[in-house]
C-alpha cells in the first residue's frame, strides 16, 4: 500500500511567505511521522487574474528547493477540478495519496464550483480520521499576505514591499533577443529579454542582478514601453550590465530586481537620455560598491 502522506494543496502563485510556511509545516509534519510530504499544485489560478507572479516553471523549480518528497501538478482546466469534493477526497486524497494529514489555508476550497470549502473538508476529514491543519494568514503592516495583494504591488512598481511579502527579491526569466542596438549606439548596450506574456513585470528603472547559470553581474534594468523612441505599447525589459564586455549568449537569462531608482520617462532628445543614463550608472555603481563593503 502507498505510504501515508501529509498533503498541502494550492495554486501557490509567487510562493510568498504564507505559502512557504504552509509547505514547511507539511514537510516537518511528514518527517516527524515518517510519512511522505506531497504538494498538490495547480498549474495556474482557476480564477482569472491580471497576470502571474511566477511562470509554472519558476514555481515548480522553487517548490523543489523546499524539501518536498513529491509534487502533483493539476492542469487548469482538468477533470480533477470538475469532479465532486467527495470524489476528490475519497478517490484522490485517500485512494491515491493515502492522506493522513491535510495542511491548507483558511480560505481553501476545491471541487466543482469550489463546493468543498473548509467547513466541508473539516467534517469529511474528521469522519475519515484525517488530521486537518488550517494555517492562518500571515500579515504585514496589518494587510493579509496574498498573491492578489502582491500582484497589485508589482503592478505599482513597489518592489520594496514585494520583497518583504515574498521573502526574496522579485525576479523574472527570459530569452535574449536582438533589436536595432539603440542602447549600444548610445554607449549603454542592453540585453533585451522576451518574457512569458503572463508574467507581471514592474514598470520603471531598477538596480538589478542578471545571470546565466553561475555567472551573476550587477546591472540596471529598464522595464517599460521605451517612450523616448515611441517603440509601441509592449512592455520590454532591457538590462544594461555594468563592467561587462563581450556578447551575451542567447540562452535563458534571469534578472533579479533589487531596488527602484526612478520611473520611466520620455526625454526631449537623445542627449538628455544619455545624461540620465550616466546618472543611473553612477547611482548603480555607488549602490553595488556599498553592497560589497558590507
C-alpha positions in Angstrom: 0.0 0.0 0.0 1.1 3.6 -0.7 2.9 5.2 2.3 0.8 7.6 4.3 1.2 11.2 3.4 0.9 14.8 4.6 -0.6 16.9 1.8 -0.6 20.6 1.0 -2.8 21.9 -1.8 -2.9 25.3 -3.6 -2.0 27.4 -6.6 1.0 29.0 -4.8 1.5 31.8 -7.2 4.5 33.8 -6.1 5.4 31.3 -3.3 5.1 34.1 -0.8 5.9 33.8 2.9 2.5 32.3 3.7 2.9 29.6 1.1 6.4 28.8 2.3 5.1 28.5 5.9 2.4 26.1 4.7 4.8 23.9 2.8 7.4 23.9 5.5 4.8 22.7 8.0 3.9 19.9 5.5 7.5 18.8 5.2 8.0 19.0 9.0 4.8 17.0 9.8 5.7 14.3 7.3 9.3 13.9 8.7 8.0 13.8 12.3 5.8 10.8 11.5 8.0 9.2 8.8 5.3 10.0 6.2 5.6 11.3 2.6 5.3 15.1 2.1 3.3 15.9 -1.0 2.4 19.3 -2.6 -0.6 19.4 -5.0 -0.1 22.5 -7.1 -2.5 23.9 -9.7 -0.6 24.9 -12.9 -2.3 28.3 -12.8 -5.1 30.1 -10.9 -8.6 28.8 -11.5 -10.0 32.3 -11.5 -8.9 34.9 -14.0 -6.1 37.2 -12.7 -4.3 40.2 -14.1 -1.1 38.1 -14.5 1.2 35.7 -12.8 3.9 36.4 -10.2 5.6 33.2 -11.3 5.5 31.1 -14.5 4.8 27.5 -13.9 8.5 26.6 -14.5 9.6 29.1 -11.9 7.1 27.9 -9.4 8.0 24.3 -9.8 11.7 25.0 -9.5 11.1 27.0 -6.3 8.9 24.3 -4.7 11.6 21.7 -5.4 14.0 23.6 -3.2 11.7 23.3 -0.2 12.4 19.7 0.6 9.1 18.2 -0.6 9.1 14.5 -1.4 6.6 14.6 -4.3 4.8 17.3 -6.4 1.5 16.6 -8.1 0.5 19.0 -10.8 -3.1 19.6 -11.7 -3.8 21.1 -15.1 -6.3 24.0 -15.3 -8.9 23.2 -16.5 -8.9 19.4 -15.9 -11.2 16.6 -15.0 -9.8 16.6 -11.4 -11.2 20.1 -10.9 -14.6 19.2 -12.3 -15.1 16.2 -10.0 -17.2 16.5 -6.9 -15.5 17.2 -3.5 -16.5 13.6 -2.4 -14.7 12.1 -5.5 -11.6 14.3 -5.0 -11.3 13.4 -1.3 -12.2 9.7 -1.5 -10.6 8.7 -4.8 -7.6 11.0 -5.0 -6.6 12.2 -1.5 -7.4 8.9 0.3 -7.3 6.4 -2.5 -4.2 7.6 -4.5 -2.2 9.6 -1.9 -3.3 7.7 1.3 -3.5 11.1 3.1 -3.1 11.2 6.8 -3.0 15.0 7.3 -4.1 17.9 5.1 -2.4 21.3 5.6 -4.1 24.3 3.9 -5.0 27.9 4.1 -8.2 29.1 5.9 -9.8 30.1 2.6 -9.1 26.9 0.7 -11.8 25.3 -1.4 -11.8 22.5 -4.0 -14.0 20.5 -6.3 -16.5 21.7 -8.9 -17.6 25.3 -8.2 -15.4 25.2 -5.0 -18.1 23.2 -3.2 -15.5 21.6 -0.9 -14.9 24.5 1.4 -13.0 24.4 4.7 -16.1 23.5 6.8 -16.9 20.7 4.4 -13.3 19.5 4.4 -13.1 19.5 8.2 -16.2 17.4 8.6 -15.1 15.0 5.9 -11.6 14.7 7.3 -12.9 14.0 10.8 -15.1 11.3 9.6 -12.2 9.6 7.8 -9.6 10.0 10.7 -7.6 12.5 8.6 -6.0 15.3 10.6 -6.6 18.9 9.4 -4.2 21.8 10.0 -5.6 25.1 8.8 -2.9 27.8 8.6 -4.0 31.3 9.5 -2.9 34.0 7.0 0.3 35.9 7.7 0.1 39.7 7.9 2.4 42.5 7.0 1.6 46.1 8.1 -1.9 44.9 9.1 -2.5 43.6 5.5 -3.0 39.9 4.8 -0.2 38.5 2.7 -1.8 37.2 -0.5 -0.9 36.6 -4.1 -3.6 39.1 -5.3 -2.1 41.9 -3.0 1.4 41.2 -4.2 0.2 41.4 -7.8 -1.1 44.9 -7.1 2.2 45.9 -5.6 4.2 44.6 -8.6 1.9 46.5 -11.0 2.6 49.6 -8.9 6.3 49.1 -9.1 6.6 48.8 -5.3 9.3 46.2 -5.3 10.5 47.1 -1.8 7.2 45.8 -0.2 7.0 42.9 -2.7 10.4 41.7 -1.4 9.1 41.9 2.2 6.0 39.8 1.4 7.8 37.2 -0.8 10.8 36.9 1.5 13.0 37.4 -1.5 13.6 39.8 -4.4 11.2 39.7 -7.3 12.7 38.2 -10.5 11.9 37.0 -14.0 13.5 34.8 -16.7 13.5 35.3 -20.4 15.3 34.7 -23.7 17.6 37.4 -25.1 16.6 38.8 -28.5 18.3 41.4 -30.7 16.8 44.7 -32.0 18.4 47.7 -33.6 21.0 48.1 -31.0 20.0 51.6 -29.9 21.4 51.2 -26.4 24.8 50.2 -27.9 24.8 53.3 -30.1 24.2 55.5 -27.1 27.1 53.8 -25.2 24.8 51.8 -22.9 24.3 48.4 -24.6 21.5 46.3 -23.2 20.3 42.7 -23.1 16.6 42.7 -24.2 14.6 39.8 -22.9 11.5 38.0 -24.2 9.4 37.2 -21.1 6.3 35.0 -20.8 3.3 37.2 -21.6 1.5 36.1 -18.4 4.3 37.2 -16.1 3.7 40.5 -14.3 6.6 42.9 -14.6 7.0 46.1 -12.5 7.5 49.3 -14.6 10.4 51.6 -14.1 14.2 51.7 -13.8 15.7 49.3 -11.3 19.0 48.2 -9.9 19.3 44.5 -10.6 21.3 41.4 -11.0 21.5 39.5 -14.3 22.7 35.9 -14.6 23.1 32.9 -16.9 23.9 29.8 -14.9 26.5 30.7 -12.3 27.5 34.0 -13.9 26.0 36.9 -12.0 26.5 40.6 -12.9 25.4 43.9 -11.4 23.1 45.8 -13.7 20.4 48.4 -14.4 17.1 47.2 -15.8 14.5 49.4 -17.6 11.0 47.9 -17.9 8.6 49.9 -19.9 7.4 50.9 -23.4 10.6 52.9 -24.3 8.6 56.1 -24.6 11.5 58.2 -25.8 11.7 56.2 -29.0 8.0 55.6 -29.4 8.6 51.9 -29.7 4.9 50.9 -29.1 2.9 49.7 -26.1 4.7 46.4 -25.5 6.5 46.1 -22.1 10.1 45.1 -22.7 12.8 44.6 -20.0 16.2 46.0 -21.1 19.2 45.4 -18.9 22.5 47.3 -19.0 25.3 45.2 -17.5 27.9 47.0 -15.5 31.6 46.1 -16.2 30.7 43.5 -18.9 32.4 43.2 -22.2 31.5 40.7 -24.9 28.4 39.2 -26.3 25.6 37.9 -24.0 24.7 34.4 -25.0 21.3 33.6 -26.4 20.2 31.3 -23.6 17.8 31.5 -20.6 18.6 34.6 -18.6 17.4 35.6 -15.1 17.0 39.1 -13.8 16.6 39.8 -10.1 15.1 43.2 -9.2 16.8 44.9 -6.2 15.7 48.5 -6.0 13.7 51.0 -8.0 15.6 54.2 -8.8 13.1 56.1 -10.9 10.0 55.8 -13.2 10.3 55.6 -16.9 10.4 59.0 -18.5 10.2 60.4 -22.0 13.2 62.6 -22.8 13.2 65.6 -25.1 16.1 64.2 -27.1 18.8 61.5 -27.2 21.4 63.8 -25.4 19.0 64.2 -22.4 18.5 60.5 -22.3 22.3 59.9 -22.3 22.8 62.3 -19.4 20.2 60.5 -17.4 21.6 57.0 -18.2 25.0 58.3 -17.0 23.4 59.3 -13.7 21.7 55.9 -13.4 25.0 54.1 -13.9 26.6 56.3 -11.2 23.7 55.5 -8.8 24.2 51.8 -9.6 28.0 51.9 -9.0 27.6 53.6 -5.7 24.9 51.1 -4.6 26.9 48.0 -5.5 30.0 49.4 -4.1 28.3 49.8 -0.7 27.0 46.3 -1.0 30.5 44.9 -1.5 31.7 46.8 1.6 29.2 45.2 3.9 
